[in-house]
């Protein structure tokens, strides 16, 4: 692989003071941070590193309490509920996490990170004017993102006429993603077949069904369940010899074929900027939701060779990272 990942932050729970650029303050800002497994610790490090680089408003101190929990809506909701009495600002990852926060608080300033279609699922009134206690960074820049993923898959598998879609049942991202794919698939002469999973235990059965459907490729809907199971999804795809396109680079590192998605570490740093603005007096209602400021295109050339696929040279040239 041609680029190293960020180092891991050890420990299951921390209280993190930021004082490197601060002066004595009158208010101690209490931040609650809720994420899930996988890259949870590394993303937290990117977030706190950016906060430290930003400094503190008039020397105000910051104390951060974090919870890295299992990817279950009820577990996330419980973690947020327990944090609320102790914090001034909430930071929460993912669409499922943001939806959980929406259910339990309407007044705590909340910064969501990597959320699909925040307007469509009712988190904010609009991207430019959120209008409530929530704002943050979306996961998808536009509906065209899934069209690009499908197009990339077709560039590697030109005769791809039937494509499976793997989706997590109940994930708020799925409706938005399926609507986007259904809009563009006919123009690409692609027939879509959707397979739903509720837990990781459903993956083997789902892939057996996908193989029986005789598809030429697979689009994995980006979401909480699929992201933390990126490795088994990639391994099962390779075992069943199915070319795949993912929303997270971790799946390609684990053996998936290609991915197109935002840089999650950049999103973590964008989130820190929101927190800094809130500390400075801004209201989430007035802070426009941002799109990711960096997208990455990954190709696993080794996987392509194992699948007997020739990756076009122009496509290789467009890749940010090639794993060979």
C-alpha positions, 0 to 999 in steps of 0.5 A, a space after each residue: 500500500 502506498 500510504 500509511 494509516 494514522 497511529 492508534 490512540 490507546 485506551 477505552 475512555 479518556 478525559 482530554 484537556 487542551 491547554 497547549 495554546 490556551 490561557 486561563 479561562 472562566 469556562 470549562 467546555 465539556 465535550 461528549 464524543 460518541 463513535 463506534 469501532 473500526 477507526 474510532 480511536 484514530 478518528 478521535 486523534 484526528 479530531 482532538 489534534 485539530 482542536 489543539 491546533 485551533 487553540 481555545 477562545 480566550 484561553 477557555 479549557 476543554 474536557 472531552 469524554 468519549 464513548 466508543 460503542 457497538 454499532 447498535 442504534 439502542 446502544 448509541 442512544 443510551 450512550 448519548 443519553 448518559 452523556 447529556 447531563 455532563 456535557 455542553 456540546 455533543 459530537 457524534 459519528 454516523 447517520 445512525 448516531 446522529 439519528 439517535 441524538 436527534 431522538 434524545 435531545 433538541 437543545 444540546 448543541 450537536 455536531 454530526 460527522 459523516 452523515 448521509 443526506 441529513 435533510 432527507 432524514 430530518 436532522 436539519 431543515 436545510 444544508 444552508 440553514 440547519 435551524 435547530 441544535 444540529 449541524 456538521 459534515 455530510 458523508 455524500 457530497 451529492 446524489 451523483 456519488 453513487 452514480 460515480 461508484 456504479 460508473 467506476 465499477 462498469 469501467 472495470 467490468 464493462 459488460 456488467 449488466 446485473 449488479 447486486 446492492 448490499 444494504 443494512 436493513 433500517 439504516 437511514 442511508 439506504 433510502 437515499 442511496 437506493 434512490 440515487 442508484 435507481 435514478 442512474 442505473 437504467 441509463 447505464 443499462 444496469 439491473 439492480 438487485 438489493 440484498 438486505 442484512 440486519 447483522 453481521 451474521 447475515 453476511 454469509 447467507 447474503 453472499 450465497 444469495 448474491 452468487 446465485 443471482 449471477 450478478 457481475 458486480 456489487 455496490 455496498 451501501 455505505 453505512 454503520 453496519 457495512 463500515 465496521 464489517 468492511 473486512 468480512 464483506 471484502 473477504 466474502 466478495 473475493 471468496 465468491 469472486 464478485 467485483 465490488 465498489 465500496 464507500 470506505 477505503 478500509 474495505 479495499 485495504 481488506 481486499 475489496 476491489 474499489 472504493 470512492 468515499 470521503 477522507 474520514 480523517 478530514 471529516 474529523 478535522 472539519 468537525 473540530 472546526 465546528 466545535 471551535 465555532 460553537 465555543 466562540 458563540 455560534 449556534 448550530 442553527 446558523 452553521 451551514 452543513 458542510 460537504 466532505 472537503 476531500 474524496 479518495 478513490 482506492 483500487 486494489 490491483 491485487 484483487 483485480 488480478 485475482 478476479 481476472 480483471 484488467 484495470 484500464 490505465 486511465 482509471 489507474 491514473 485517477 486513483 489516489 491510492 493503488 494497492 498492489 
